[in-house]
Amino acid sequence: MALVARRGGRRRRMMADINVVPYVDVMLVLVVILMVAAPFVNPSVVDLPSVAKAGQQRDVPIRVVVRSDGRVSILEPGKGETPIPPGQLIASVRSRQKTPGTPVVIEADAKVQYKSVVDVMRDMQKAGIERVGLSVQLAQ
């Protein structure tokens, strides 16, 4: 609500000032309350629930290797590389999957054409293999 002030003679002028003192007082009271209450608040310890599946091992990904000459192979731990004939990649990956959600990682060296890697990834996704990723070697 604007106040009407008289200055001098008959003129009346509206005052457009806001009295902020009450707001500042309220804010200072809130700051004091928070400062007084802060030492009484104990930092809470989060008790995480236990999960029955936590003890299960993660699936070891199937590693598909794409060579620069177009050859495709599957790299198995302990067995080495197994060359895959053209057109048999999906069947070979499906035979090695322990569960339907087993991840597949595509590896390729720097000389491989980008199109070859994308074609392998596209074939996997068309076949319904859900978890397909690319392996990345970090620069040292």
C-alpha positions, 0 to 999 in steps of 0.5 A: 500500500502506498503512502501519501506524503505532504511536502510543502504546500498542497501537493500530494505525492505517492511514495513508492518505497518498500520498507524492508526492515521487517523482512531483514529482521525475519531473515536474521532471526531465521539465520540465528535459529539455524546457527543455534540448531546446527550443532544439535543435528547429527550427520546421518548415517545411511543404512543401505538395504542388503540385496540378495543379488549382490553376491552374484557375479557379473557377466563376462562380456563376449569380445568380438574383434574386427580386423582391418582386413574384414575378418571377425573373430571372438576373443575368449579368455583362456582360449584365444581368438576363434575366427568366425565365418562370414554370416555366422557371427550372430549364431556364434555370439548367441551360442556363447551367451550364458543369459540373454542379457550377456553384454557384447563388446566390439573391439577394433584397431585404428586401421579398421574402417568405421563402416565395418564396426558399425555393420557389426553393431547393426547386425547385433542390434537387428538380431535382438542382442540388447547390450552391445558396446564398443571397447575404447583404448585410452591414450597414454 
